[in-house]
Amino acid sequence: MQDQLDRALSEAEAAAGAVRTRAELEALKARLVGPNGSLTAVTKVMGTLSKEERPAAGKLLNAAKARAEALLAGLLSKVEEAELAAALGPEVDPTLPSPDAPAGVLHPLTRTRERVLATFRKLGFVVAEGPEVETEWHCFDALNTPADHPARDMQDTLYLPASFRSADAPRKGEEALLLRTHTSSVQVRTMLGRKPPLRIVAPGRCFRRDAVDATHSANFHQVEGLWVDRSVTLADLRGVLDFFVKETFGPDAETRLRPSFFPFTEPSFEMDIRSPDLGRLSGRWLEILGCGLVDPKVLEACGLDPAEWSGLAFGLGLERIAMLQHGIDDIRHFYANDLRFLRQLA
Ligand code: PHE
């Protein structure tokens, strides 16, 4: 009987090496412990043994069954492992860098902003910031923009509901809150918060109730500049802005100041540039920013004595600068996040 059991088991063990699939495992199992299996056949012999022979035979049989079970269990986990590996596909090392991990790039507007700020830093300007939700006083009144000014019309400015409160934009009194229409409000917050001399550039998002088209967006970005000191003059304004334009558009770019009007500067100008390196816009005067000397009424509203202090201010649109630099003809490209557009400018 021992021989019979040994033979059955060694046969099964020899066959086990070739088992790869669940079907092959089931076949082996059947050959061993199935109704016609080799171990089952030995079990049947038990019935023919005498009472005295049975205990010893039973022991042998149990040991053989345990060996068979261990063999089958080992094979089952081998088969399951193989099935899992097949389901997972080829071996993966998750610590290796992906072969196609494209590095992202900064958005063109972000890069334009960083370049603009870096240029003004060279002249000693530091970056300042103010809230996007602004009070009517900081956005308009303090900037000498009276209540009947068209900019304060509901048609042009996005006002917040009367119940809206903002911790970022502390109010003077009970004035309305709105989404700032320009970064000039940061001029006001800076002058109120710090003593001159001041030289700041304030980048930020602005909002206007504009219909969106190729050159208008209800949401756009500006960089504000403010320099307050004793006897800041128009010559300083020109010097600062000429430097900015040459750094941004190259040494061949020319500038001109065209008289204009803003409630918060006096005199006020629009600055145009002309450059031979602007593609199809080359050689034409193109408006790039608004500027002027800070109106004495604004200094007063911010608690500065106009007899002692004077200032220059400018505000430029980042979209406009980026559009001129890259020859972009539609402002909406900046917000669509079409990868073909973003890659082109990378
Ligand atoms: N705030 C003006 C605008 O949004 C730009 C400006 C800023 C003009 C500072 C003069 C001085 O159009």
Residues whose N, C-alpha, C, O or C-beta is under 5 A from the ligand:
A	BS01	LIG	T181 H182 S184 F262 T265 G290 C291 G292 A313 F314 G315
